[in-house]
Amino acid sequence: MNESFNERGVGAGLDAPVTWVDIARRLSILEPADELWSTRPKGLDHAQVDWSGATFFVSADEDRMPVLTWLAKLFPNRLRQAAITSLVLDGPPDAEELSIDFEIIGEPSNGYRSSLGSIEGEISFRDDQRPVRTRSMPIIACHSVKGGTGRTTTAIAIATELARRQSGPILIVDADLEAPGLSYLFRASRSEALVSLEDVVALAHAEADPTYPATVAWAASRLAGHRMGELVILPLRRALDELASSSIRAEHLASADSPYAFADLLERIASAAGCNGVVIDVRAGLVPVAAQLVLDPTVARVVVTSLAGQSLEATAALMSFTARELRRIKLDP
């Protein structure tokens, strides 16, 4: 493996193999302060990288050569220009190169699209800047990279304190798709859930109006039966014994025009239900729904960790990811 390639953050040592995932990761973690980011070709809009190849979307045909020259700097001694232009990989014969293709898109794409922590898929090279915006109420995402750190307990405590400070009820949302602890606590006190986050997301996907007025009104009317003291609980799903999760996800609501649609939806529901704030218990790990919330500049982030070395190390990595992505959209981390 080329030493300079390794020094730039891909691979664990000189003998570590380079796969298509390493190529995608290198492209996705470019630091905005890095010269390689600032000198990227102006006509390069975005890329799509997976096991089948790397496609670079450019403004014009003449942008191809600058992109290849840039890739040669990014991946020293890896660019092969033969019958098929490719990046040399390490692996068995059927996986020893990643083909490079180009697509002409004309004008650059409009709108910011976050990576959401995903390595494969679309990697944006646009110089985006998000406008400063405000919300009508505080929204807090309680997140942890590892499970078992006390995140749900922290979310409940924060929601309780926020209700006191806001002098009114707070909507607390269970967005932990694998271990919905808040939902189990709710079921211990209420025999039946009248509405769930899964319901809300499914209905919002089917509604044509991007402000989701029908979904908001329906969910708010049912949440009246979910109030426990000063907390209004929105469980993950109504059938907790069914562990399989829906393929319709909250992060799928996002678009280039509405990158933070999930938080927008929860804010509207909370307001319609008479709540003065939202606290979201987010699934552990850098999963798409968690990334969407921690990268929303209008959502306050509470990151919960234990003092275990693994938990602290993973939390530091989350902070680095969040700061880098916010710098890309020119927001102060």
HELIX and SHEET records of a PDB file:
HELIX    1   1 GLU A    3  GLU A    7  1                                   5    
HELIX    2   2 TRP A   20  SER A   28  1                                   9    
HELIX    3   3 GLU A   35  SER A   38  1                                   4    
HELIX    4   4 ASP A   61  ASP A   63  5                                   3    
HELIX    5   5 ARG A   64  LEU A   74  1                                  11    
HELIX    6   6 PRO A   93  ALA A   95  5                                   3    
HELIX    7   7 ARG A  151  GLN A  166  1                                  16    
HELIX    8   8 GLY A  181  SER A  189  1                                   9    
HELIX    9   9 LEU A  197  ALA A  206  1                                  10    
HELIX   10  10 PRO A  213  LEU A  223  1                                  11    
HELIX   11  11 ALA A  224  HIS A  226  5                                   3    
HELIX   12  12 ALA A  250  LEU A  253  5                                   4    
HELIX   13  13 ALA A  261  ALA A  272  1                                  12    
HELIX   14  14 PRO A  288  VAL A  294  1                                   7    
HELIX   15  15 GLY A  309  ARG A  328  1                                  20    
SHEET    1   A 6 LEU A  79  ARG A  80  0                                        
SHEET    2   A 6 SER A  86  VAL A  88 -1                                        
SHEET    3   A 6 GLU A  97  ILE A 104 -1                                        
SHEET    4   A 6 GLY A  53  VAL A  58  1                                        
SHEET    5   A 6 LEU A  44  ASP A  50 -1                                        
SHEET    6   A 6 GLY A 121  SER A 124 -1                                        
SHEET    1   B 6 ARG A 227  MET A 228  0                                        
SHEET    2   B 6 LEU A 231  LEU A 234 -1                                        
SHEET    3   B 6 ILE A 170  ALA A 175  1                                        
SHEET    4   B 6 VAL A 278  VAL A 282  1                                        
SHEET    5   B 6 ILE A 139  HIS A 143  1                                        
SHEET    6   B 6 ALA A 300  VAL A 303  1                                        
END                                                                             
